[in-house]
Amino acid sequence: MEKLSPQLRHQLAQYQQLQQQAQALIAQRQQLELLLKEAERALEELQKLPADVVVYRSVGGLLIKSDKQEVEKRLSEEKETLDLRVKTVARQQDRVIERLKEMQEKLDQALKGGQTQGVAG
């Protein structure tokens, strides 16, 4: 690493930062997908219940008695929001991974070029 040029060291540091960003996006996407599945399951179960059923929704540490239609509406909105967020994070993740591939190719070429020059010189 000490024989690498400052420019190559900088590129390696950027590559490592992108790797960390990709890992963070993957974790964020997984968390959002989990929340989305929970919302979908809750909505499915709620839709199976009769219209006059007593329903409670969680607000902080409290359970509040609510109208079934209101809870369905809130869950549907939450599901739509989570779905949009999952898609947004997935696009960000795809862009970062594509950038990582590009940087990997450039770094590989630079390192091979440096090794060839080092052997010849």
Summary of the structure (lengths in Angstrom):
residues: 121
radius of gyration: 24.6
end to end distance: 18.1
largest distance: 84.2
contacts: 286
relative contact order: 0.15
helix: 79%
strand: 8%
